[in-house]
């Protein structure tokens, strides 16, 4: 099963809208449109990504703890 077929099984995405895939070493690669990439890059500029590491025994955090 190729990349496009896998995605098609997940939702109602027509195969004609998906790029073809190829094996690049140990990875599966797909080509994306430069304009689509730049739009996604621009949209992601204001998104904060992070990681919280808790020690064993720490109380779990809720969204209320993180908004303070």
mmCIF file as Biopython writes it, N, C-alpha, C and O atoms, coordinates in Angstrom:
data_model
#
loop_
_atom_site.group_PDB
_atom_site.id
_atom_site.type_symbol
_atom_site.label_atom_id
_atom_site.label_alt_id
_atom_site.label_comp_id
_atom_site.label_asym_id
_atom_site.label_entity_id
_atom_site.label_seq_id
_atom_site.pdbx_PDB_ins_code
_atom_site.Cartn_x
_atom_site.Cartn_y
_atom_site.Cartn_z
_atom_site.occupancy
_atom_site.B_iso_or_equiv
_atom_site.auth_seq_id
_atom_site.auth_asym_id
_atom_site.pdbx_PDB_model_num
ATOM 1   N N  . UNK A ? 1  ? 0.862   -1.177 0.000  1.0 0.0 1  A 1 
ATOM 2   C CA . UNK A ? 1  ? 0.000   0.000  0.000  1.0 0.0 1  A 1 
ATOM 3   C C  . UNK A ? 1  ? 0.904   1.234  0.000  1.0 0.0 1  A 1 
ATOM 4   O O  . UNK A ? 1  ? 1.847   1.308  0.788  1.0 0.0 1  A 1 
ATOM 5   N N  . UNK A ? 2  ? 0.626   2.196  -0.871 1.0 0.0 2  A 1 
ATOM 6   C CA . UNK A ? 2  ? 1.458   3.393  -0.908 1.0 0.0 2  A 1 
ATOM 7   C C  . UNK A ? 2  ? 0.895   4.475  0.018  1.0 0.0 2  A 1 
ATOM 8   O O  . UNK A ? 2  ? -0.176  4.317  0.604  1.0 0.0 2  A 1 
ATOM 9   N N  . UNK A ? 3  ? 1.637   5.568  0.132  1.0 0.0 3  A 1 
ATOM 10  C CA . UNK A ? 3  ? 1.264   6.670  1.020  1.0 0.0 3  A 1 
ATOM 11  C C  . UNK A ? 3  ? -0.136  7.199  0.718  1.0 0.0 3  A 1 
ATOM 12  O O  . UNK A ? 3  ? -0.941  7.391  1.629  1.0 0.0 3  A 1 
ATOM 13  N N  . UNK A ? 4  ? -0.416  7.428  -0.528 1.0 0.0 4  A 1 
ATOM 14  C CA . UNK A ? 4  ? -1.717  7.968  -0.916 1.0 0.0 4  A 1 
ATOM 15  C C  . UNK A ? 4  ? -2.850  7.006  -0.561 1.0 0.0 4  A 1 
ATOM 16  O O  . UNK A ? 4  ? -3.909  7.438  -0.104 1.0 0.0 4  A 1 
ATOM 17  N N  . UNK A ? 5  ? -2.638  5.714  -0.768 1.0 0.0 5  A 1 
ATOM 18  C CA . UNK A ? 5  ? -3.670  4.736  -0.420 1.0 0.0 5  A 1 
ATOM 19  C C  . UNK A ? 5  ? -3.909  4.711  1.082  1.0 0.0 5  A 1 
ATOM 20  O O  . UNK A ? 5  ? -5.051  4.596  1.529  1.0 0.0 5  A 1 
ATOM 21  N N  . UNK A ? 6  ? -2.845  4.818  1.858  1.0 0.0 6  A 1 
ATOM 22  C CA . UNK A ? 6  ? -2.977  4.827  3.314  1.0 0.0 6  A 1 
ATOM 23  C C  . UNK A ? 6  ? -3.811  6.012  3.757  1.0 0.0 6  A 1 
ATOM 24  O O  . UNK A ? 6  ? -4.718  5.859  4.575  1.0 0.0 6  A 1 
ATOM 25  N N  . UNK A ? 7  ? -3.517  7.199  3.225  1.0 0.0 7  A 1 
ATOM 26  C CA . UNK A ? 7  ? -4.292  8.378  3.588  1.0 0.0 7  A 1 
ATOM 27  C C  . UNK A ? 7  ? -5.737  8.263  3.124  1.0 0.0 7  A 1 
ATOM 28  O O  . UNK A ? 7  ? -6.655  8.707  3.815  1.0 0.0 7  A 1 
ATOM 29  N N  . UNK A ? 8  ? -5.932  7.678  1.977  1.0 0.0 8  A 1 
ATOM 30  C CA . UNK A ? 8  ? -7.285  7.528  1.465  1.0 0.0 8  A 1 
ATOM 31  C C  . UNK A ? 8  ? -8.116  6.632  2.373  1.0 0.0 8  A 1 
ATOM 32  O O  . UNK A ? 8  ? -9.323  6.834  2.505  1.0 0.0 8  A 1 
ATOM 33  N N  . UNK A ? 9  ? -7.483  5.648  2.998  1.0 0.0 9  A 1 
ATOM 34  C CA . UNK A ? 9  ? -8.208  4.771  3.916  1.0 0.0 9  A 1 
ATOM 35  C C  . UNK A ? 9  ? -8.597  5.490  5.199  1.0 0.0 9  A 1 
ATOM 36  O O  . UNK A ? 9  ? -9.534  5.072  5.880  1.0 0.0 9  A 1 
ATOM 37  N N  . UNK A ? 10 ? -7.887  6.571  5.543  1.0 0.0 10 A 1 
ATOM 38  C CA . UNK A ? 10 ? -8.162  7.311  6.772  1.0 0.0 10 A 1 
ATOM 39  C C  . UNK A ? 10 ? -9.357  8.242  6.598  1.0 0.0 10 A 1 
ATOM 40  O O  . UNK A ? 10 ? -10.155 8.402  7.522  1.0 0.0 10 A 1 
ATOM 41  N N  . UNK A ? 11 ? -9.485  8.839  5.459  1.0 0.0 11 A 1 
ATOM 42  C CA . UNK A ? 11 ? -10.561 9.808  5.266  1.0 0.0 11 A 1 
ATOM 43  C C  . UNK A ? 11 ? -11.022 9.834  3.825  1.0 0.0 11 A 1 
ATOM 44  O O  . UNK A ? 11 ? -10.720 8.933  3.042  1.0 0.0 11 A 1 
ATOM 45  N N  . UNK A ? 12 ? -11.740 10.857 3.495  1.0 0.0 12 A 1 
ATOM 46  C CA . UNK A ? 12 ? -12.296 10.995 2.151  1.0 0.0 12 A 1 
ATOM 47  C C  . UNK A ? 12 ? -11.435 11.915 1.297  1.0 0.0 12 A 1 
ATOM 48  O O  . UNK A ? 12 ? -11.951 12.860 0.700  1.0 0.0 12 A 1 
ATOM 49  N N  . UNK A ? 13 ? -10.139 11.656 1.229  1.0 0.0 13 A 1 
ATOM 50  C CA . UNK A ? 13 ? -9.227  12.454 0.424  1.0 0.0 13 A 1 
ATOM 51  C C  . UNK A ? 13 ? -9.054  11.768 -0.922 1.0 0.0 13 A 1 
ATOM 52  O O  . UNK A ? 13 ? -8.565  10.639 -0.971 1.0 0.0 13 A 1 
ATOM 53  N N  . UNK A ? 14 ? -9.436  12.409 -2.003 1.0 0.0 14 A 1 
ATOM 54  C CA . UNK A ? 14 ? -9.250  11.775 -3.313 1.0 0.0 14 A 1 
ATOM 55  C C  . UNK A ? 14 ? -7.771  11.548 -3.602 1.0 0.0 14 A 1 
ATOM 56  O O  . UNK A ? 14 ? -6.953  12.434 -3.355 1.0 0.0 14 A 1 
ATOM 57  N N  . UNK A ? 15 ? -7.425  10.402 -4.109 1.0 0.0 15 A 1 
ATOM 58  C CA . UNK A ? 15 ? -6.033  10.080 -4.419 1.0 0.0 15 A 1 
ATOM 59  C C  . UNK A ? 15 ? -5.424  11.070 -5.395 1.0 0.0 15 A 1 
ATOM 60  O O  . UNK A ? 15 ? -4.215  11.304 -5.367 1.0 0.0 15 A 1 
ATOM 61  N N  . UNK A ? 16 ? -6.246  11.656 -6.258 1.0 0.0 16 A 1 
ATOM 62  C CA . UNK A ? 16 ? -5.736  12.592 -7.254 1.0 0.0 16 A 1 
ATOM 63  C C  . UNK A ? 16 ? -5.169  13.867 -6.625 1.0 0.0 16 A 1 
ATOM 64  O O  . UNK A ? 16 ? -4.395  14.576 -7.270 1.0 0.0 16 A 1 
ATOM 65  N N  . UNK A ? 17 ? -5.541  14.170 -5.379 1.0 0.0 17 A 1 
ATOM 66  C CA . UNK A ? 17 ? -5.054  15.375 -4.710 1.0 0.0 17 A 1 
ATOM 67  C C  . UNK A ? 17 ? -3.749  15.155 -3.955 1.0 0.0 17 A 1 
ATOM 68  O O  . UNK A ? 17 ? -3.152  16.109 -3.457 1.0 0.0 17 A 1 
ATOM 69  N N  . UNK A ? 18 ? -3.304  13.905 -3.868 1.0 0.0 18 A 1 
ATOM 70  C CA . UNK A ? 18 ? -2.113  13.598 -3.084 1.0 0.0 18 A 1 
ATOM 71  C C  . UNK A ? 18 ? -0.893  13.430 -3.962 1.0 0.0 18 A 1 
ATOM 72  O O  . UNK A ? 18 ? -0.983  12.972 -5.101 1.0 0.0 18 A 1 
ATOM 73  N N  . UNK A ? 19 ? 0.256   13.808 -3.411 1.0 0.0 19 A 1 
ATOM 74  C CA . UNK A ? 19 ? 1.515   13.616 -4.110 1.0 0.0 19 A 1 
ATOM 75  C C  . UNK A ? 19 ? 1.907   12.149 -4.074 1.0 0.0 19 A 1 
ATOM 76  O O  . UNK A ? 19 ? 1.471   11.398 -3.201 1.0 0.0 19 A 1 
ATOM 77  N N  . UNK A ? 20 ? 2.728   11.754 -5.023 1.0 0.0 20 A 1 
ATOM 78  C CA . UNK A ? 20 ? 3.239   10.394 -4.978 1.0 0.0 20 A 1 
ATOM 79  C C  . UNK A ? 20 ? 4.362   10.336 -3.951 1.0 0.0 20 A 1 
ATOM 80  O O  . UNK A ? 20 ? 4.924   11.368 -3.584 1.0 0.0 20 A 1 
ATOM 81  N N  . UNK A ? 21 ? 4.685   9.150  -3.494 1.0 0.0 21 A 1 
ATOM 82  C CA . UNK A ? 21 ? 5.719   8.977  -2.489 1.0 0.0 21 A 1 
ATOM 83  C C  . UNK A ? 21 ? 6.854   8.134  -3.053 1.0 0.0 21 A 1 
ATOM 84  O O  . UNK A ? 21 ? 6.696   7.454  -4.068 1.0 0.0 21 A 1 
ATOM 85  N N  . UNK A ? 22 ? 8.000   8.188  -2.382 1.0 0.0 22 A 1 
ATOM 86  C CA . UNK A ? 22 ? 9.131   7.358  -2.773 1.0 0.0 22 A 1 
ATOM 87  C C  . UNK A ? 22 ? 9.949   7.041  -1.525 1.0 0.0 22 A 1 
ATOM 88  O O  . UNK A ? 22 ? 9.850   7.735  -0.513 1.0 0.0 22 A 1 
ATOM 89  N N  . UNK A ? 23 ? 10.745  6.001  -1.606 1.0 0.0 23 A 1 
ATOM 90  C CA . UNK A ? 23 ? 11.608  5.609  -0.505 1.0 0.0 23 A 1 
ATOM 91  C C  . UNK A ? 23 ? 12.911  6.401  -0.621 1.0 0.0 23 A 1 
ATOM 92  O O  . UNK A ? 23 ? 13.542  6.421  -1.678 1.0 0.0 23 A 1 
ATOM 93  N N  . UNK A ? 24 ? 13.304  7.047  0.468  1.0 0.0 24 A 1 
ATOM 94  C CA . UNK A ? 24 ? 14.520  7.844  0.519  1.0 0.0 24 A 1 
ATOM 95  C C  . UNK A ? 24 ? 15.345  7.317  1.698  1.0 0.0 24 A 1 
ATOM 96  O O  . UNK A ? 24 ? 15.216  7.804  2.821  1.0 0.0 24 A 1 
ATOM 97  N N  . UNK A ? 25 ? 16.194  6.318  1.431  1.0 0.0 25 A 1 
ATOM 98  C CA . UNK A ? 25 ? 16.927  5.666  2.519  1.0 0.0 25 A 1 
ATOM 99  C C  . UNK A ? 25 ? 15.965  4.847  3.349  1.0 0.0 25 A 1 
ATOM 100 O O  . UNK A ? 25 ? 15.321  3.936  2.828  1.0 0.0 25 A 1 
ATOM 101 N N  . UNK A ? 26 ? 15.852  5.157  4.646  1.0 0.0 26 A 1 
ATOM 102 C CA . UNK A ? 26 ? 14.932  4.448  5.538  1.0 0.0 26 A 1 
ATOM 103 C C  . UNK A ? 26 ? 13.598  5.183  5.688  1.0 0.0 26 A 1 
ATOM 104 O O  . UNK A ? 26 ? 12.749  4.763  6.474  1.0 0.0 26 A 1 
ATOM 105 N N  . UNK A ? 27 ? 13.408  6.258  4.954  1.0 0.0 27 A 1 
ATOM 106 C CA . UNK A ? 27 ? 12.221  7.092  5.120  1.0 0.0 27 A 1 
ATOM 107 C C  . UNK A ? 27 ? 11.327  7.060  3.888  1.0 0.0 27 A 1 
ATOM 108 O O  . UNK A ? 27 ? 11.788  6.816  2.773  1.0 0.0 27 A 1 
ATOM 109 N N  . UNK A ? 28 ? 10.055  7.307  4.110  1.0 0.0 28 A 1 
ATOM 110 C CA . UNK A ? 28 ? 9.124   7.512  3.005  1.0 0.0 28 A 1 
ATOM 111 C C  . UNK A ? 28 ? 9.020   9.014  2.798  1.0 0.0 28 A 1 
ATOM 112 O O  . UNK A ? 28 ? 8.732   9.749  3.743  1.0 0.0 28 A 1 
ATOM 113 N N  . UNK A ? 29 ? 9.250   9.477  1.586  1.0 0.0 29 A 1 
ATOM 114 C CA . UNK A ? 29 ? 9.230   10.902 1.285  1.0 0.0 29 A 1 
ATOM 115 C C  . UNK A ? 29 ? 8.063   11.240 0.376  1.0 0.0 29 A 1 
ATOM 116 O O  . UNK A ? 29 ? 7.634   10.428 -0.443 1.0 0.0 29 A 1 
ATOM 117 N N  . UNK A ? 30 ? 7.561   12.453 0.538  1.0 0.0 30 A 1 
ATOM 118 C CA . UNK A ? 30 ? 6.536   12.975 -0.364 1.0 0.0 30 A 1 
ATOM 119 C C  . UNK A ? 30 ? 6.949   14.386 -0.754 1.0 0.0 30 A 1 
ATOM 120 O O  . UNK A ? 30 ? 7.625   15.073 0.012  1.0 0.0 30 A 1 
ATOM 121 N N  . UNK A ? 31 ? 6.552   14.810 -1.920 1.0 0.0 31 A 1 
ATOM 122 C CA . UNK A ? 31 ? 6.844   16.162 -2.364 1.0 0.0 31 A 1 
ATOM 123 C C  . UNK A ? 31 ? 5.627   17.029 -2.091 1.0 0.0 31 A 1 
ATOM 124 O O  . UNK A ? 31 ? 4.498   16.638 -2.388 1.0 0.0 31 A 1 
ATOM 125 N N  . UNK A ? 32 ? 5.862   18.213 -1.523 1.0 0.0 32 A 1 
ATOM 126 C CA . UNK A ? 32 ? 4.766   19.142 -1.274 1.0 0.0 32 A 1 
ATOM 127 C C  . UNK A ? 32 ? 5.005   20.417 -2.070 1.0 0.0 32 A 1 
ATOM 128 O O  . UNK A ? 32 ? 6.143   20.749 -2.403 1.0 0.0 32 A 1 
ATOM 129 N N  . UNK A ? 33 ? 3.950   21.109 -2.363 1.0 0.0 33 A 1 
ATOM 130 C CA . UNK A ? 33 ? 4.007   22.361 -3.100 1.0 0.0 33 A 1 
ATOM 131 C C  . UNK A ? 33 ? 4.664   23.433 -2.236 1.0 0.0 33 A 1 
ATOM 132 O O  . UNK A ? 33 ? 4.351   23.547 -1.051 1.0 0.0 33 A 1 
ATOM 133 N N  . UNK A ? 34 ? 5.557   24.208 -2.808 1.0 0.0 34 A 1 
ATOM 134 C CA . UNK A ? 34 ? 6.276   25.245 -2.065 1.0 0.0 34 A 1 
ATOM 135 C C  . UNK A ? 34 ? 5.309   26.258 -1.468 1.0 0.0 34 A 1 
ATOM 136 O O  . UNK A ? 34 ? 5.496   26.685 -0.328 1.0 0.0 34 A 1 
ATOM 137 N N  . UNK A ? 35 ? 4.289   26.649 -2.205 1.0 0.0 35 A 1 
ATOM 138 C CA . UNK A ? 35 ? 3.324   27.630 -1.692 1.0 0.0 35 A 1 
ATOM 139 C C  . UNK A ? 35 ? 2.571   27.082 -0.486 1.0 0.0 35 A 1 
ATOM 140 O O  . UNK A ? 35 ? 2.341   27.807 0.482  1.0 0.0 35 A 1 
ATOM 141 N N  . UNK A ? 36 ? 2.188   25.816 -0.536 1.0 0.0 36 A 1 
ATOM 142 C CA . UNK A ? 36 ? 1.494   25.181 0.591  1.0 0.0 36 A 1 
ATOM 143 C C  . UNK A ? 36 ? 2.424   25.141 1.798  1.0 0.0 36 A 1 
ATOM 144 O O  . UNK A ? 36 ? 1.994   25.409 2.920  1.0 0.0 36 A 1 
ATOM 145 N N  . UNK A ? 37 ? 3.687   24.810 1.579  1.0 0.0 37 A 1 
ATOM 146 C CA . UNK A ? 37 ? 4.669   24.777 2.658  1.0 0.0 37 A 1 
ATOM 147 C C  . UNK A ? 37 ? 4.822   26.152 3.300  1.0 0.0 37 A 1 
ATOM 148 O O  . UNK A ? 37 ? 4.828   26.266 4.526  1.0 0.0 37 A 1 
ATOM 149 N N  . UNK A ? 38 ? 4.945   27.198 2.483  1.0 0.0 38 A 1 
ATOM 150 C CA . UNK A ? 38 ? 5.137   28.547 3.009  1.0 0.0 38 A 1 
ATOM 151 C C  . UNK A ? 38 ? 3.916   29.033 3.784  1.0 0.0 38 A 1 
ATOM 152 O O  . UNK A ? 38 ? 4.065   29.730 4.787  1.0 0.0 38 A 1 
ATOM 153 N N  . UNK A ? 39 ? 2.717   28.680 3.339  1.0 0.0 39 A 1 
ATOM 154 C CA . UNK A ? 39 ? 1.501   29.046 4.077  1.0 0.0 39 A 1 
ATOM 155 C C  . UNK A ? 39 ? 1.509   28.359 5.441  1.0 0.0 39 A 1 
ATOM 156 O O  . UNK A ? 39 ? 1.211   28.991 6.454  1.0 0.0 39 A 1 
ATOM 157 N N  . UNK A ? 40 ? 1.844   27.086 5.471  1.0 0.0 40 A 1 
ATOM 158 C CA . UNK A ? 40 ? 1.915   26.361 6.744  1.0 0.0 40 A 1 
ATOM 159 C C  . UNK A ? 40 ? 2.981   26.917 7.661  1.0 0.0 40 A 1 
ATOM 160 O O  . UNK A ? 40 ? 2.783   26.994 8.874  1.0 0.0 40 A 1 
ATOM 161 N N  . UNK A ? 41 ? 4.107   27.305 7.095  1.0 0.0 41 A 1 
ATOM 162 C CA . UNK A ? 41 ? 5.181   27.904 7.874  1.0 0.0 41 A 1 
ATOM 163 C C  . UNK A ? 41 ? 4.719   29.224 8.497  1.0 0.0 41 A 1 
ATOM 164 O O  . UNK A ? 41 ? 4.992   29.496 9.666  1.0 0.0 41 A 1 
ATOM 165 N N  . UNK A ? 42 ? 4.029   30.024 7.718  1.0 0.0 42 A 1 
ATOM 166 C CA . UNK A ? 42 ? 3.529   31.312 8.211  1.0 0.0 42 A 1 
ATOM 167 C C  . UNK A ? 42 ? 2.481   31.105 9.306  1.0 0.0 42 A 1 
ATOM 168 O O  . UNK A ? 42 ? 2.492   31.815 10.311 1.0 0.0 42 A 1 
ATOM 169 N N  . UNK A ? 43 ? 1.589   30.154 9.122  1.0 0.0 43 A 1 
ATOM 170 C CA . UNK A ? 43 ? 0.548   29.890 10.120 1.0 0.0 43 A 1 
ATOM 171 C C  . UNK A ? 43 ? 1.139   29.372 11.423 1.0 0.0 43 A 1 
ATOM 172 O O  . UNK A ? 43 ? 0.583   29.615 12.494 1.0 0.0 43 A 1 
ATOM 173 N N  . UNK A ? 44 ? 2.247   28.671 11.346 1.0 0.0 44 A 1 
ATOM 174 C CA . UNK A ? 44 ? 2.845   28.085 12.535 1.0 0.0 44 A 1 
ATOM 175 C C  . UNK A ? 44 ? 3.752   29.003 13.319 1.0 0.0 44 A 1 
ATOM 176 O O  . UNK A ? 44 ? 4.243   28.612 14.377 1.0 0.0 44 A 1 
ATOM 177 N N  . UNK A ? 45 ? 3.994   30.205 12.842 1.0 0.0 45 A 1 
ATOM 178 C CA . UNK A ? 45 ? 4.907   31.122 13.525 1.0 0.0 45 A 1 
ATOM 179 C C  . UNK A ? 45 ? 4.423   31.513 14.918 1.0 0.0 45 A 1 
ATOM 180 O O  . UNK A ? 45 ? 5.237   31.810 15.793 1.0 0.0 45 A 1 
ATOM 181 N N  . UNK A ? 46 ? 3.134   31.516 15.129 1.0 0.0 46 A 1 
ATOM 182 C CA . UNK A ? 46 ? 2.578   31.949 16.410 1.0 0.0 46 A 1 
ATOM 183 C C  . UNK A ? 46 ? 2.157   30.784 17.296 1.0 0.0 46 A 1 
ATOM 184 O O  . UNK A ? 46 ? 1.431   30.980 18.270 1.0 0.0 46 A 1 
ATOM 185 N N  . UNK A ? 47 ? 2.599   29.588 16.974 1.0 0.0 47 A 1 
ATOM 186 C CA . UNK A ? 47 ? 2.248   28.418 17.771 1.0 0.0 47 A 1 
ATOM 187 C C  . UNK A ? 47 ? 3.429   28.064 18.659 1.0 0.0 47 A 1 
ATOM 188 O O  . UNK A ? 47 ? 4.562   27.968 18.185 1.0 0.0 47 A 1 
ATOM 189 N N  . UNK A ? 48 ? 3.171   27.872 19.925 1.0 0.0 48 A 1 
ATOM 190 C CA . UNK A ? 48 ? 4.217   27.528 20.876 1.0 0.0 48 A 1 
ATOM 191 C C  . UNK A ? 48 ? 4.261   26.012 21.035 1.0 0.0 48 A 1 
ATOM 192 O O  . UNK A ? 48 ? 3.244   25.375 21.309 1.0 0.0 48 A 1 
ATOM 193 N N  . UNK A ? 49 ? 5.429   25.455 20.863 1.0 0.0 49 A 1 
ATOM 194 C CA . UNK A ? 49 ? 5.630   24.030 21.066 1.0 0.0 49 A 1 
ATOM 195 C C  . UNK A ? 49 ? 6.579   23.861 22.228 1.0 0.0 49 A 1 
ATOM 196 O O  . UNK A ? 49 ? 7.576   24.577 22.326 1.0 0.0 49 A 1 
ATOM 197 N N  . UNK A ? 50 ? 6.288   22.942 23.093 1.0 0.0 50 A 1 
ATOM 198 C CA . UNK A ? 50 ? 7.154   22.737 24.243 1.0 0.0 50 A 1 
ATOM 199 C C  . UNK A ? 50 ? 6.939   21.375 24.848 1.0 0.0 50 A 1 
ATOM 200 O O  . UNK A ? 50 ? 6.141   20.571 24.365 1.0 0.0 50 A 1 
ATOM 201 N N  . UNK A ? 51 ? 7.656   21.139 25.898 1.0 0.0 51 A 1 
ATOM 202 C CA . UNK A ? 51 ? 7.571   19.857 26.582 1.0 0.0 51 A 1 
ATOM 203 C C  . UNK A ? 51 ? 7.663   20.123 28.074 1.0 0.0 51 A 1 
ATOM 204 O O  . UNK A ? 51 ? 8.475   20.934 28.520 1.0 0.0 51 A 1 
ATOM 205 N N  . UNK A ? 52 ? 6.839   19.445 28.830 1.0 0.0 52 A 1 
ATOM 206 C CA . UNK A ? 52 ? 6.878   19.530 30.283 1.0 0.0 52 A 1 
ATOM 207 C C  . UNK A ? 52 ? 7.300   18.161 30.786 1.0 0.0 52 A 1 
ATOM 208 O O  . UNK A ? 52 ? 6.692   17.144 30.452 1.0 0.0 52 A 1 
ATOM 209 N N  . UNK A ? 53 ? 8.346   18.154 31.591 1.0 0.0 53 A 1 
ATOM 210 C CA . UNK A ? 53 ? 8.834   16.896 32.142 1.0 0.0 53 A 1 
ATOM 211 C C  . UNK A ? 53 ? 8.487   16.874 33.624 1.0 0.0 53 A 1 
ATOM 212 O O  . UNK A ? 53 ? 8.909   17.745 34.385 1.0 0.0 53 A 1 
ATOM 213 N N  . UNK A ? 54 ? 7.722   15.878 34.021 1.0 0.0 54 A 1 
ATOM 214 C CA . UNK A ? 54 ? 7.344   15.729 35.420 1.0 0.0 54 A 1 
ATOM 215 C C  . UNK A ? 54 ? 8.190   14.627 36.050 1.0 0.0 54 A 1 
ATOM 216 O O  . UNK A ? 54 ? 8.516   13.629 35.407 1.0 0.0 54 A 1 
ATOM 217 N N  . UNK A ? 55 ? 8.533   14.825 37.297 1.0 0.0 55 A 1 
ATOM 218 C CA . UNK A ? 55 ? 9.258   13.791 38.038 1.0 0.0 55 A 1 
ATOM 219 C C  . UNK A ? 55 ? 8.261   12.817 38.632 1.0 0.0 55 A 1 
ATOM 220 O O  . UNK A ? 55 ? 7.085   13.139 38.805 1.0 0.0 55 A 1 
ATOM 221 N N  . UNK A ? 56 ? 8.740   11.622 38.942 1.0 0.0 56 A 1 
ATOM 222 C CA . UNK A ? 56 ? 7.882   10.617 39.560 1.0 0.0 56 A 1 
ATOM 223 C C  . UNK A ? 56 ? 7.324   11.187 40.863 1.0 0.0 56 A 1 
ATOM 224 O O  . UNK A ? 56 ? 8.071   11.702 41.695 1.0 0.0 56 A 1 
ATOM 225 N N  . UNK A ? 57 ? 6.025   11.091 41.028 1.0 0.0 57 A 1 
ATOM 226 C CA . UNK A ? 57 ? 5.369   11.606 42.222 1.0 0.0 57 A 1 
ATOM 227 C C  . UNK A ? 57 ? 4.789   12.997 42.058 1.0 0.0 57 A 1 
ATOM 228 O O  . UNK A ? 57 ? 3.997   13.423 42.898 1.0 0.0 57 A 1 
ATOM 229 N N  . UNK A ? 58 ? 5.154   13.729 41.001 1.0 0.0 58 A 1 
ATOM 230 C CA . UNK A ? 58 ? 4.564   15.051 40.764 1.0 0.0 58 A 1 
ATOM 231 C C  . UNK A ? 58 ? 3.084   14.910 40.440 1.0 0.0 58 A 1 
ATOM 232 O O  . UNK A ? 58 ? 2.663   13.924 39.835 1.0 0.0 58 A 1 
ATOM 233 N N  . UNK A ? 59 ? 2.304   15.895 40.844 1.0 0.0 59 A 1 
ATOM 234 C CA . UNK A ? 59 ? 0.882   15.881 40.523 1.0 0.0 59 A 1 
ATOM 235 C C  . UNK A ? 59 ? 0.709   16.182 39.032 1.0 0.0 59 A 1 
ATOM 236 O O  . UNK A ? 59 ? 1.422   17.027 38.491 1.0 0.0 59 A 1 
ATOM 237 N N  . UNK A ? 60 ? -0.214  15.511 38.371 1.0 0.0 60 A 1 
ATOM 238 C CA . UNK A ? 60 ? -0.461  15.794 36.947 1.0 0.0 60 A 1 
ATOM 239 C C  . UNK A ? 60 ? -0.923  17.236 36.754 1.0 0.0 60 A 1 
ATOM 240 O O  . UNK A ? 60 ? -1.625  17.783 37.604 1.0 0.0 60 A 1 
ATOM 241 N N  . UNK A ? 61 ? -0.539  17.840 35.658 1.0 0.0 61 A 1 
ATOM 242 C CA . UNK A ? 61 ? -0.952  19.209 35.345 1.0 0.0 61 A 1 
ATOM 243 C C  . UNK A ? 61 ? -2.273  19.214 34.588 1.0 0.0 61 A 1 
ATOM 244 O O  . UNK A ? 61 ? -2.564  18.296 33.822 1.0 0.0 61 A 1 
ATOM 245 N N  . UNK A ? 62 ? -3.048  20.229 34.804 1.0 0.0 62 A 1 
ATOM 246 C CA . UNK A ? 62 ? -4.268  20.436 34.026 1.0 0.0 62 A 1 
ATOM 247 C C  . UNK A ? 62 ? -4.086  21.704 33.202 1.0 0.0 62 A 1 
ATOM 248 O O  . UNK A ? 62 ? -3.108  22.430 33.385 1.0 0.0 62 A 1 
ATOM 249 N N  . UNK A ? 63 ? -4.996  21.968 32.321 1.0 0.0 63 A 1 
ATOM 250 C CA . UNK A ? 63 ? -4.912  23.192 31.519 1.0 0.0 63 A 1 
ATOM 251 C C  . UNK A ? 63 ? -4.964  24.432 32.409 1.0 0.0 63 A 1 
ATOM 252 O O  . UNK A ? 63 ? -4.410  25.471 32.051 1.0 0.0 63 A 1 
ATOM 253 N N  . UNK A ? 64 ? -5.618  24.334 33.556 1.0 0.0 64 A 1 
ATOM 254 C CA . UNK A ? 64 ? -5.698  25.467 34.467 1.0 0.0 64 A 1 
ATOM 255 C C  . UNK A ? 64 ? -4.324  25.759 35.084 1.0 0.0 64 A 1 
ATOM 256 O O  . UNK A ? 64 ? -3.979  26.923 35.288 1.0 0.0 64 A 1 
ATOM 257 N N  . UNK A ? 65 ? -3.534  24.716 35.384 1.0 0.0 65 A 1 
ATOM 258 C CA . UNK A ? 65 ? -2.198  24.917 35.927 1.0 0.0 65 A 1 
ATOM 259 C C  . UNK A ? 65 ? -1.304  25.616 34.902 1.0 0.0 65 A 1 
ATOM 260 O O  . UNK A ? 65 ? -0.464  26.436 35.272 1.0 0.0 65 A 1 
ATOM 261 N N  . UNK A ? 66 ? -1.476  25.306 33.652 1.0 0.0 66 A 1 
ATOM 262 C CA . UNK A ? 66 ? -0.597  25.831 32.626 1.0 0.0 66 A 1 
ATOM 263 C C  . UNK A ? 66 ? -0.976  27.233 32.179 1.0 0.0 66 A 1 
ATOM 264 O O  . UNK A ? 66 ? -0.174  27.901 31.527 1.0 0.0 66 A 1 
ATOM 265 N N  . UNK A ? 67 ? -2.164  27.695 32.507 1.0 0.0 67 A 1 
ATOM 266 C CA . UNK A ? 67 ? -2.580  29.018 32.058 1.0 0.0 67 A 1 
ATOM 267 C C  . UNK A ? 67 ? -2.180  30.116 33.049 1.0 0.0 67 A 1 
ATOM 268 O O  . UNK A ? 67 ? -2.434  31.295 32.802 1.0 0.0 67 A 1 
ATOM 269 N N  . UNK A ? 68 ? -1.563  29.739 34.156 1.0 0.0 68 A 1 
ATOM 270 C CA . UNK A ? 68 ? -1.153  30.726 35.178 1.0 0.0 68 A 1 
ATOM 271 C C  . UNK A ? 68 ? 0.154   31.344 34.831 1.0 0.0 68 A 1 
ATOM 272 O O  . UNK A ? 68 ? 0.651   32.191 35.572 1.0 0.0 68 A 1 
#
